[in-house]
Amino acid sequence: MAFLFEYGLFLAKAITVVLAIGAIIALIVGASQKPKSESGEVELKDLSAQMAQTKERFIEQALDKKALKAHKKAQKKHEKEEPEGRIFVVDFVGSMDAHEVKNLREEISAILNIADKSKDQVLINLESGGGVVHGYGLAASQLNRVKQQGLPLTVCIDKVAASGGYMMACVADKIVAAPFAIVGSIGVIAQIPNFNKILKKNDVDFEQITAGEYKRTLTMFGENTDKGREKFKEEIEHTHGLFKSFVAEHRSKLDISEVATGEHWFATHAKTFNLVDEINTSDDVLMSLDKTHQLYKVSFRSKKTFAEKVGLGFSAAIEKVGLSLWSKLNNARF
């Protein structure tokens, strides 16, 4: 028995070493490969066909022969009807740095190249708690391109579109949110740690040379001044003013002074402030539109090198383990 245990332990160590060596070799090979000229491509998926296939599979199991025959006859008649137009659906799940805008701009450009503004529409499934100002400012500008081309734009929020996420959402002609989706948070926050006391305690000097009185207002290592704090606060207030003006421009029916407090609300409450137009899920919106329009999912897929794919695999595995541990340690539930 001891022999089997020792053998199993040796085998596990051997497999670990082989996998580690293999990963290193894969990274070296991937790094040595020349990048391809094409960065990626836009994919168009027929959502209507996918939804119809799912529906038909269920109906075939649920109906008897007579009812199924009648259904198929009615379905053939429906298939002959021309759709009123096309709905281009884009998913945007934004992170803190809003790097996803790189794909969004490709997707929007592709749509604008083929869309007919007399009958086509764009629907964005949006999920973001906000992030950097310049990143989400650009993301909102990408959605504004749709409006400028005269295409009706709908934003659906199933979970959260707050702060920079709401900056994007407010551009839409119509905002649809699930009952407990979080919206709002029209405010600006900036925070920075300061280690100056620790440096002084350990007799470490910190020098910073700038040209321009306000080139650096607050610093992580130097001694911050009241004048620097005041200027930094002024810059934050200025950014907040731009944010409020942007929202007020696109959502003229809401009272910006009432909602631009940095607070967030669940959609059912937010509707009373005119932050959203309709309470519904994106699933129900798409099912309703599918009755009259042809739905297409538009997504940009960037081409990744082998090394990037390996790195993403390791990252996903670590994230999965971390989330599992977090869920076990945190018992709070909604």
N, C-alpha and C positions, 0 to 999 in steps of 0.2 A: 504493500500500500504506500509506504514511504517512497519507494522507487517511482511509482506512478506520479506522486505529488511532485517529486524533484524533477521528473521528466516534463511534466506539464508546465512547471515554472520556467524551466530552461527553454521550452518551446515558445512560451509567451514572450520571453525576453528576446529570443531570436527573431520572431515575427516583428516585434517592435523596432529592432535595429534595422531589419530589412526595409520596413516601411519608411523609416526615417531617412535611410540612404536613398531610397527610391524617390522620396519627396524632394531631397536636395538635388538629385540628378535632374528631375523634372523641371525644377526652378532654373537650374543652370541652362538646360536646353532651351527652355522657353525664353530666357533672357537673351540668348544668343540669336534667336530668330529675328529676322528683320520684320518690322511692322508692315502690315498690308496697307496699301494706299487707300482702300475703302474703310471708313470708320464704322459703318453700319448701314442699315436699311430700314425703311418704313414698311411695316407689315399691315395688311388689310384683311381682317377676318369677318366673315359673314355671320353676324350675330343672329340675324333673323333665321337663317338656315339651322344654326345650332339650337336655337330655342324651339323651332318647329320639330326638329328631330327628337329632342327631349320630350316634348309634348306628345308626339305620335307614339313613342315607345310606351309611355304611361297609358295612353288611351287604348292601345292594342291589348293591354293587360286588364283594363278596367271594364271595357264594353263587351257585350255579347256579340255574336256574329251579325245579327240583324242591325243592331245599333251601330256597329263598326262599319257596315256597308253603307248605311245612310250618312255616316260621318265622312267617309272617304269621298262620297259623291259631292257632298257640300264643300269639302276641302278642295276638290278639283275646280269647282266653280270659283272659289275664293282665289285660287292661284292664278286664274286668268285676269283678275282685276289688277290694274296698274297701281303701284304705290304712289301716294301723293308727293313723295320726295324721299330724300335720304337723310338719315341721322348719323352723324359721325361721332362716335363715342371715344373719349380719351380718359384714361385713368391717371390721376396725379396724386401720388403719396409723397408729400414733401418732408424733407429732413431739416435739421437746424440750419445747414449752410445752403439749402435749396439747390444743390447741384443737379437735381432732377430737371431743372429748367433747360438743361442742355438737350435732353430728349424732347421736352415739351415744344421747344422752338422748331425742331425738325417735324414733329407731328402736326403742328399748326400750319407750317409752311406747306406740307404735303396736302392738307385739307384745302387750303386756300387755292392751291393750283388746280383742283378738280371740282370744287363745290359750285353749285348753281345757286346764287343768292335769291333767286325767285322762288325756290322750293326746298332747298336743303337747310339743315340745321346742325348745330354742334352742341353736344352734351358732355360736360366734364364731371367725372366722379372724383370729387376732391376730398382729400384727407390730409390735414396738416395743423399742427399747433403753433406754427409760426417759426420765425428764425431771423436771420440777418436781413437788415433793411434793403440793401442793394440787391440781394438775391430774390427776395419776394417782390420787390419793386419791378424787377425784370419779368418775373413770372406773371404778374398782373398785366404788364404791358403786352405780353404774348397773347393773353386772352383778349385784351383790348383790340388787337389786330383783327380778331374775328368780328367784333362789333363794327370796326371801321370799314370792313368789307360788306357790311349790311346783312350778315348772317345772324339769325336768331341764336342766342346763346343761353343755355340753361346750365346751372351748376347744381349738382346733387351732393348733399352732405349726409352721409350715414353715421359718421362717428364724431369728427371734429373739424372745424375750420375756424380757427381763432387767430387773432393777431394778424400775422402776415398771411395766414390761410384765409382769413376773412377779407383781407385786402384784395386777394384774388377773386373771392366769391362775389364781392360787391359789384364787380364789373358786369356780371351777367344780367340779362333781361329778366331772368326769373331764377330765384333761389329756392330750391326744394330741400327740406331737411327732415330727417327721421325725428320722431318725438323727443328722444333723449340725446340727440346730437348736440355738441357744445359749439356755440358760436359767440362772436363778440370779441372781447379782450382788445378793444381799440385803445391801445396804450403802447408805451415804449419803455423798455427796461434796459439798463446797462449796469454791470457790476464788475468790480475788479478787486482782487486781494492786494493787500499792501504788506510787504515784509520788512519795511524800514526799521521797525523796532527790534526785530530779530537780528538784522545786520548790525545795528548799533551795539546790541548786547554782546555780539561776538567780534566787535572792533573791525567790522568790514565796511570799507568806504564804497560808496556808489556814486559814479560821476556820469552826468548826462549833459551833452552839449547840444543846444538847439539854436536855430536861426529863425526868428519869428516869435513874438511874445506868447502866442498860443499854439505853437507847434505841438507841444505836449502839455495837456492840462493835468491829468492824473497819471500817476506812474505806479508800477508794482513795487519798485525798489527804493525810489527816492522819497523824500518827505513831502507829502502833499500839502498844499496851502489852501486857505479859504478862498483866495482869488481863483485858484485853479478849479476848485469844486464848483464855484459859482459859474464859471465859464462852461464847465462840463454840463451842469444842469441847464444852462441856457441852450446848449446844443441839443440836449434831449428834448427840451420843450419845443424847439424849432422843428425837430423831426416829428414830434407828436402833432404839431400844427399842420404839417404837410400830410400826415396820415389822415387827420380829420377832414381836411379839405378834399382829399381824394375820395373818401367814403361819401361825404356830403354831395359831391358832384355826381356820383353814380347812383346814390340812393336818396333821391331828393325828398321822399316822403317821410323819412325818419328825422327825429330831432337829435342832431349830432351832439348837442350839449348834454343830452340825457344819457346817451349811450357811450360816449367817448371818455369813460371814467377808468378804463382798464378792466372793468368787470366782464365776466362771461356769463352766459345763460344757457339753459337747455332750450331747444328749439321751440317747444310749446309756449314758453314764456317769451322768448325772443320775438315771436311772431307779433306779440302785442306792441313791440317797439318798431315793427316794420323792418327788422333785421333779416327776416326770411318771408317768403311769399306763400309757401304751401308746406303743410306737414305731410310727408310721405316718404317712403323709402325709394331708393334708386331702382330696385327690382320692379316695384309697381309702376314707376314712371316708364321704364323700358317696355314692360309688358303692354301698357296702354298705347305707347307710340308704335309698337310693332304691329298693331292692328291696321294702321294706316300708312306706315312708312317702312322703308328698307333700312335696317340697322347694320352699321359697320363699326367694328372695333379697330381703331387706329393706334398702332404702337411702334415706337422706334427701338430697334434692337442694335446696340453697339456691339461690334465684333471684339471679342476678348482674346488675348493671347493665351497660350496653354498655361503659362506661369500665373496669369491673373485668375484663370479658372481654378487652379490648384489652391491659390491663396483664398479665393472666395469659399472654396469647400471647407478649408480649415476654419475660416472665420465663422461660417454658418454652424459648424459643429460646436465651436466654443460658445457661440451665442445661445445655441440650444441648451447646452449644459447649464449655462448661467441662468437662463430663464427658468429652467426646471428647479434649480436650487432656490431661486428667488420666490417662486410660487409655493415651495414647501415651507419657506421661512416666514412668509407673509400670508396670514390666514384671513385678512380682511376681504370681504366680498360685498358687491353692490346688491 
